Amino acid sequence: MRRSSTLGRAVLALGQIMLALIILVPFFWMVSVSLKPATEPFAIPARLWPDQPTLENYATAFRPEFRIYFLNSIVVSLSTVVITVSFALLAAYTFTRTQTRLILICMSLVIAAQMFPASAIIIPIYKLMRSADLLNTYASLILAYITVTLPVAIWMLRAFMARLPVELDEAAAIDGCGPLRTFFAVILPLCRPGIAATAVFVLIVTWQEFLFALSFTSTREMRTLPVGINDFIGQYGIRYGELMASSVLISLPVVAVFFLLQRQFVAGLTAGALRG
Amino acid sequence: MHKRNRWLAWVFLVPAMIPVAILMYYPMVGTAIESFYSTSFINPNPQFVGLELYRELFASGEFGTIVWNSCIWTVFVVLFQNLFGFAVALLLDRELPTSGLMRSLVLLPWVLPGVVAAILWRFMYDPQLGLINSFLVRIGLSGGGQAWLAEPATAMGAAIVAAIWKGFPFSTIVYLAALQNVDREQVEAATIDGAGAWRRLIHVVIPSMREVIVINLVLTTMLTFNYFDMIWVLTRGGPQNATHIFPTKIYELGFGQFRFGEAATYGVFSILVLAVLLALYFLARSAGGRRSMARG
C-alpha cells in the first residue's frame, strides 16, 4: 500500500488500462469471432463485434470427435491430479519431517527434475512406453504427466507443510497417534489450501500438455483436446469461427477452476517460488 | 516422524521417486545412449555408429541455425517476459481501486492452454483476417497483407511477442509476492533520507529481491528454451527453418522422420544447457542462503 500524488495516480491508472487492453483484447476477439455467423464476412479493418451474434459455431464445434477429445482430456487430467497430489503429499511430508542426508539428497534430485527438458528426454520415454506396450493408451499419458508434475507439486506442498509446526506431530504422538494417523488425521486436514493450490496447478499443466499427447497418441480415439484442436487446423482448412468456439470450450474448464480457487492457487504458487 | 519410523519415511517417498527415476533420470542417460545409434524410417533397427551423428551434426549448417534461433528466442522471451512482468508487478503493487481486479485478470494468458494461445495468435497474425494487420491498416501504418509468420524476417519476432504475452503473468505473480515481502521499514528509511521512487527501486527494492529474480530468470530460461507448443502451432519451425528451435527440431527429427539418433544429439545439447542452468540455480540458492544466514 503506497500513496501517490494525483498525477502519479493518473499515470498508474493509465498503465492499468493499457495492461487490461493488452491482456483482454485477444480474449475479446476470440469470443467475438466465435459468435460470428458463418455468413457474416470478415471485413478489413476487422469489425470488433458481430452484427448478429450466434451460437451456431459452438454447435458445429461440439462435433462427436470433439466430445471424445474432451472425455479423454478429463480422464487423463483428473487421474493425474489425484495421483500426483497423493504421491506429492506423502513425499512432501517426509521431506519436511525427516531430514537425513540421504533424504535431503533425494529431495534435491526430485525437485531439480522440474526443470528437465521434456523434448530432450522424450525419445527414451517413448521407447519405454513402446516396450511396455502402452503407446496410444491413457496409461502412457497419465504416467508421463504424473512424472512431469510431481517435482513441482512436491515443491509447492513442501513449502506449505514446512509452515506447519513439528510440535503438531509431537502433540499428536503424545496423544497416542501413530505416524500414519498423525499424517491422515492431523496433517492432511490442515493442508487443504495447499492441496487446492497444487491440484489447480497440476490441472492447468496437464489440461494443456501438447508434446507427449502428440507423440504418444496415434488414433483419433485417444487424442486429447490440445492435439485434437491442432489437428482441426489442418483437417478443414482454417475455419476461424469454429476454431475460436472450440478454443473457448477448451479454455472454459481451466479458467473457471482457476477463478474459483484463485486465492489459494496464487498463495501456493508464490509460497513455493519464494521459499525456493 | 520419529527415528523408529524412518522406514515409513521411505515408504512415503517411494511412490514419487520411482516415476521420477524411471521416466526422468533414466531418459537423461537414455538420450545420450540413443545419440550413438542411427535409425531411420526405412531402417528402423538401431545401428551403432559411435560419434558419427555428432560429426554429421556439426558438419550440417542446420545445427548452427538452430543454436542461433534458440539463443534469440530464449534471450528475448526471457528478458522481456521478466522486464514486462516486473513492471506490471510494480504497477499492481500500488493501491488503486482496480488493482485487485487486475491482479486476478493478469494471470489469464498464463491459464489459457498453450495450444489455444498459439492458435489465437496465429489468427491475430493472419495476413487477411488478423487483428494486427487490421489495426495497422486502420491507423494507416500499413496497406495490409503483411504475412508475419510466413516471412523469415518477421516470423521469429512474431513468435517471441506471442510467447511474452503468454508467459509474463507468471513472472508478474512471483515478483508481486516478492514485492510484498520487501521490508517496508527500509523503504521508508530511504524515503526519509530523500531517495526518490527510482532510487528506492534501484538501491533498496531490487537488491532485496535479488535471489527471487535470479531464480525466476533461471526457471523461465529453462522453460522458454524448451517451449514447444507456441512455435510448433505458429510455424512448425518454418519458414525455411527461421523459427526452428531445439524442441521443435527434436520433435520433427524424432517423430516426423523417425531419426531418433539425430534427435537425441539435439537432446544431449539441451541437457548440457540444463546442466549449466542448474549449476547457476544452485549457486544462486546457496549464495542466497548464506546471505539470509548472515542477516540472522
Interface residues (C-beta under 8 A of the other chain):
Chain A: M1 R2 R3 S4 R9 L12 A13 G15 Q16 L19 A20 I22 I23 L24 V25 P26 F27 W29 M30 V33 F42 I44 P45 A46 S86 F87 A88 L90 A91 Y93 T94 R97 T98 T100 I103 C106 L109 V110 A112 A113 M115 F116 P117 A118 S119 A120 I121 I122 I123 P124 I125 Y126 K127 L128 L143 A144 I146 T147 V148 L150 P151 I154 D169 A173 P179 L180 I204 W207 Q208 F210 L211 L214 S215 L225 P226 V227 I229 N230 I233 I238 Y240 L243 M244 S247 I250 S251 V254 V255 F258 F259 Q262 V266 L269 T270 A273 L274 G276
Chain B: M1 H2 N5 R6 L8 A9 W10 F12 L13 P15 A16 M17 P19 V20 I22 L23 M24 Y25 Y26 P27 M28 G30 T31 I33 E34 V88 L91 L92 D93 R94 E95 L96 T98 S99 M102 S104 L105 V106 L107 L108 P109 V111 L112 P113 G114 V115 V116 I119 L120 W121 F123 M124 D126 Q128 L129 G130 L131 N133 S134 F135 V137 R138 G144 W165 I173 V174 L176 A177 A178 N181 E211 V212 I215 N216 L219 M222 L223 F225 N226 F228 D229 W232 V233 F246 P247 I250 Y251 G254 F255 F260 A263 A264 Y266 G267 V268 S270 I271 V273 L274 L277 L278 Y281 R285 G288
